Amino acid sequence: MKIYIVGIGGAGTSALANVYHEKGHEVRGSDDGDGFYTKSLVEKGVKIYEEFSSKHITDDVDFVVYSTAIDNKNVEVACAIKKNIDTITYPEAIAQLTNKMCAICVCGTHGKTTTTALIGFAFEQTHVQPTVIVGSQVVGWTSGSHVFGDDYLVVEADEYQNKLSLYKPCHIILTNIDYDHPDFFENLRSYKDVFIQFINRVSCTGIVVACGDEKNVRDVIVQSKVHNVIYYGTEGNNDYRIIKRECGEDGQTVFVKKKNGEEFTFYISLHGVHNAKNALAAYIVGTEIAHDEKKVIAGLKRCRGTARRFERRGTLNGAVLVDDYAHHPIEIAATLRTAREVFSNKRLTVAFHPHTFTRTEALLEEFVDALKVADEIIVLDIYGSAREQKGKITAKDLVIKINECGEGKAQHIAEITELAQWMKENLCEDDVFCTLGAGDIWQVYDIIITK
């Protein structure tokens, strides 16, 4: 089958393209973005156009998928529809896969990407050979997806725009629930409702693995119809409880106690208590399905994470550089706690690139609380989405709010090129420097390397 993907450069669409390619389909696509996720596809021979044109939708194309960041009035999408070519969105394409394969769906506000990758590695050395689709580049894989086999589909299931309503889950992992996407969900109640509806569709023989530390998670489970639930976390009322962590520079050993009193340990090359929880969720899924604890633990040890999740980006003037996708206050708080844990003897400087005007406005006070723990804070201009290019709030409003807390340690730097210059002039060996945001702040490292 010849498949064309409009907006192939996205984290999800590029991973889907790799799955189609690995399964023997001829894949082409287009994107006018930065190419962050498409390099490996090009290396595999996938033709990618850097502009949109109706000429690319040739008569021999069997199937067109387009990103949710692409309007259906896009010239290529419109051409495919006019030619009566089967044309669907990315989440609809994922839904097709969940209908064809037994789907292990990882959902929640935070931790989906890392947990999905960890589950892929947990199965890697067992007899269970899944297809795995992750929302970021996975370290050790050539893309954000990997086709081990067709036993299961392990997929990162995004709640935005209620995409969850399209998917048919056999098993569900629910990492946490914190109000997000205020441009689509009116309030926490409407946000939680989509998870309740999703959990109610789990297979009658399926399991829900849920973080029992989270009040919103337990509320959703209680309000759902599901009965086969396994809780994990750090608190005492979980079926699997993290009782201790031993942290090193390259990772951590996690000590776990089951409700029946049994204890076990595993090691992961990832930092932070949030990743210990993510790995525990992956362990539970792996052992419940593959029934091979030894190989599951060995697989978890092999996972080195995903791009832009507490990713080390080298050093500058002796300062340690870390890049993270964190764009919600809860994620920022977790990342900064981890930075303090790993680099306890260094000064913590943060450059934050706010993502969308509605999120920045709705969660302004929460952003202030999360960021103010850093020693120095830089806020870049707000990164608008394809659907939202302006709003009522600016980056300077966030800076003012942070500085109202005292010490005046926040400043505004508008552009990434200006940030690169600031880094060169101000960072030293006493610093750990974290870039945070879902936009293109990661490009500052390319500027530093290039220049």
N, C-alpha and C positions, 0 to 999 in steps of 0.2 A: 504493500500500500504506500502511496505517495502522500505524505503529510506535510502541510505548510503551517508554520506557527507565526502569527503576527504578534510582535512584542516578545520575541524569543530570548531577549536579554534579561528577563526577570529571573529572580531566584527560583521561583516555582516552575515557570515555563521552560527554563533551560534544563532543569532537572527532569521534567517530563519529556523534553526532546531527547535527552540521553536515554531514557527508558525506551522510547519508540525506536531509537537507533539500535540499541542493544538487542531489541526483539526482532530486528531484521527489516524494519521499515525504512524507506527512503525519506529523509527529513530535510526540509529546507525552511528558511524563515527570514524574518527581517526585524531590525531594531535600530533606533537612532540614538541609543544610550551609550554608556561608557565602555561596554564590553567586559565588565568585571566578571560576569558568569559564563561568557561564551567562548573563552579562549580554548578550552578543552574540546568543545564541539567542533570548532574550526580545525583543530589538530586531528580530529577523527574524520574529517572530510565532509562535515555538514556545511552546506552552502548558506551563508548568512549575508543578506543585503543590508547596507547601512542606510537605506532610505526606503520609504513606502511607495510602491508603484503598482498600478493594476496590471502591468506587464508581467509581474512576478507570479500572478495567479493564472498559470497556464491551464489549458483544457485537460491535461493529464493529472491534475491534482485531485486526489480522492477525498480529501478531508482537510478542513481548516480549523485550527484552534487559535483563539485570540485572548490575550491577556486582559484582565479586568481593568488594567490601566489604559486600555485602548478603547476608544469610542466605537460603537458599531457603525458609525458613519465614516470611519477610516476608509481610505480609498481601496485598500486591499480587501477588507472585510466586506465592504459594499459590493465589490466586484465578485467575490465568492458567492455572496447571496444572490446576486443577479444571475450568475451562472448555475444556480441551483446546486451548488456544491454543499455538502453537509458541513455546516459551520456552527461551532459551539464555543463557549467560553472555557477558560482554563479550569475553573471549579467543576464545570459540567464534564470536562474530560476526565478529571480525577474521579468524579462520581461514576462514570462509566467503568473505570477500573475497579472501584469498590463494589460494583454490582457483579463483576466477573470473577473476582477473587475474594477470599476471606480477608477482610480488612481489619487491621489493627490500627485504630485511629488515635493519634496523640493530640489532645486538645487542652485548652487552658490559656490564660492571658500571657503567661511567661513560661519559658523553659521547653516549649514544644520542639524547637529545632534540635537542641542538644539531646533531649530525651529520645527523639526519633532516631538520631544517629547512634546513640548508645544501644538502642534495641537492635538496630542493624548489626552492630558489632557483637552483641550478646548472642545472636543466632549464628554468627559467621562460622564458628567451628562445630556447630551441632548438625544434626541431620535435617533440621528445619532450614530451608533455603528460600528466603523471601525476596520480593522486589521492594526496595526501600526508596522513598521519595522524601527528601529533606529540603527545608527552605533556605539552605545556604550551602556553600562549598564545604565538603567534608574532608578534613585532613586525612590523607591516605587513599582517598578515592579520586577519580578524575573529574568528578562533578558533584552535584548535590543529590545524586541518586546512584543506586547500584543494583544490578540485576543478578542476584545470587541464584534465583530460581523463581518458580511460580507458586510455591506452597502457600504464601501469604503476601498481602500487600501491607507494608508498614508505611504509614503516611502521616505527615504533619497536617492536621485538620484545622484550618483557620476559621474563626468565628465571624470575622468581619463581613458585613452585608448578609449575615446569616447564611454563609456558604454551607454550614453544617447541615442545613435542611436538605441538601442534595445527596449527602453521603449515607451509605448503608454499612454501619459498623458491625463487625462480629465481636470485637473486643475494644474497650476504650480505656485510655489512660487520661486522667484528669489531673493536671499538675497544680492548678490554682485558679482562682477567679478574683480579679480586681477590675473595677469599672474602667473601661477603655472605649475608644472609638466613639466619642461623643457626637461626631458628625453623623452617626448612623443610629446609635442607641440613645434614647432619650434619658435613661437613668439606669441605675444598677438593677432595678427590677426587670426591665426589658432585656438587659444584658444577660442576666441569670436565666431568663426564660428560654433562651436559645439552647443553653446547655441542658436544661431539664428535658426539652423536646428531643434533643440529640440522644441523651442517655436512654430515653424511653424507647428508642429504636434499636438498641443493642440486641444482638441475637439472643434467643431464649437460653442458649447454651453458653453464651459469652460471659466474660468477666469485666467488671469495671475496677480498675486499679486507681485509687484516688488518694490524694494527699490529705490525711486526716487532721493535719495541723491547721488547715484553713477553714474558718467558720463558713465562708461562702460556699466552699466545696461541700461541707457536710449538709448545709441547708438545701443545696441542689439535690443531693442524693436522697435526703429525707422526703423531698417533694416529688421525687420521681417514682417510677414503678419498679425499679430495678432491685433485685435481692442479692445477687451474687457479687458482693463488693469486698475488695481487699484494701484496707487502709494502711498507709505507710507515712513515716515522718519522724519527728524527733520527740513528740509528746507520748505520754504513757498509755494513752487509750488507743494506740494503733496496733494493727496486726503485726507489722514489722516496724521496729523502733530503732533509730540510730542512737546508740548510747555513748559513743565516743568517736572522735576523729583525731588522727595523728597527721599533722600537716607538715609537708616539706616544700622545698622550692619547686619541685617538679610535679607535685601531686599530693594525694592524701590516701591514707588507709582508713577505711570506714568500718566501724564495729557495730554490728546489728544484733538485736535480740528479738526473737519471735514471741508471739503471745504464749506459746507452749513452753517457753523457757529456753529453747535452743538458741545458741549463739553462733555467728559466723562473721568472717571479715572478707573484704575485697579491697582492691587498690584501683584507683583511677588517676590518670594523668591530667586531672582537672581540679580546679581550686574552688573553694567556697562551700558552705553548707547547702546552698541551693543545688549545686551539682552533685553533692552527696545524695540528696533526695532524688534528683533526676536519675542517677545511676541505680538507686535502690528500686525505683519504679521499673527500670529496664530489667533488673535482676528478677523481679517478681514475674514480669511477663515472660521472660526467657525460661525460667524454671517451670512455670505453670504450663507452658506449651511444649518446650523441648525436653523437660524432665532430665536435664543433665547439668547439675550445678557446677561441676568442675569446669566444663567447657564454656558455660555462660560467664563465669568469673574470669576465665582466661580471655574471653572476648572483650569484656568490659575494660580489662587492663590495656588492651591494644588501642582503644579509642583515644585519640588525641584531640578530639573536639572538632569544631567547625569554624569557618572563617568568621571574623568579627565577633567572636565570643571570648572575651578576655584573651585576645590574640596578641602575643608578643610581636612587636614590630621593630625589634633591635634597640639600638641606643643612639643618643645624640648628645654630644658634649658630656658623655658619661651617664646621662639620665636614661632610665628605663622607659621604653615607650610601649604602651598597651592600647589596643583598639577594641572597642566593644559596641555592639548594636543597641545597647540599652537606650530606650527612648521613652520609657514610662517611669514614673517616680519609684515604683517598687523595684524595677530592674536596675535603676541607677543606684539605689541604696544597696542592693545586693552586690553590685560590681565594686562600689567604693569600700564596702566592708571587706570584700575579698582582697582588694588592693592593700588595705591596712593590715590584713592578716598575713599576706605574702611578703609585703615590703614594709614591715613594721618600723624600720629605722629610717625611712625616707619621707621627705615632704611630699604631700599629695597635691598635684596640680591637675585640674580637670578642664577640658575644652568640650563644651556641650553644644550640639547643633539641634535645637528644638525641631521636632517633626510635626507638622501641621499646626495651623493657627487655632483650630477648635480644641485640640488636645492641650495645647499650651495654655489657652484661656481657662478651660474647664478644670485643669489640674494645677493651676498656678501655685497655690499654697503648698501643695504636695511636692512640686518641683523644688521650691525654695527649701523645704525641710530636708529633701534628699541631697541637694547639692551643697548646702551650707557646711556639711561636715568636712569638706575639702579645705586645704590650706589656702589655695588660690583657685579662682574660678573664672573661666573665660566663656562668654556666651556669644555664639555666632548668630547671624540673622536667621530667622525662622525658615525652615525648608518646607515649602508648600508641596502639596501632593498634586497629582494630575487633575484632581477634582476641585482643588482649593488653592488659589494663588494669592489670596490676600485675606486679612481678617481685622478684628478690632484691636489686637494686641501686637506688640513688637518685642524683640529681644531685649531692648533697653528697659522695658517694663519689668522683665524678670530680673535684670541686673539691679534695678532700683529696689525691688522687693528683697533680694538677697542682702543687699547692703543696709537695708533698714534693720536687719538683725544685728548689726554692729560690725566693726573692724574694716568695713569697706574693701573686702577681699575679692569682689566680683568686678569684672570689666567687660565691655562690649568690644568685640573685634568683628567687623562685618563679614569679611571674606576669608576663604581658605588660604589664598595666597598671602594675605596679611598675617594669618595665624602661623604659617610656615616661617615667615621672617621673625616673628615674635619668639618662636621656639628656638631658632638659631641664636638669637641674641640673649635669651634669658634662662634657658635650661642648663642645669649643671648636674654633676654626679650625685648630688644629694636628693635629686628629684625622682619620683615616678610620675609619669605624665600619661593621663588617660584621655583618649578621645571617645566621646559618647554620642550616639545618634543613629537614626535609621536612614539618614540621607547620604550625602556623598562626602562627609568629613574624612573618610578614609583616604581620599585623594591627597590629603596633605602629606602623606608618607611618600607618594610618588613624586611630589614636588621636591621634597627634601632629597630624595635619592637622585633625581634628575639634575638638580642644581647643586 
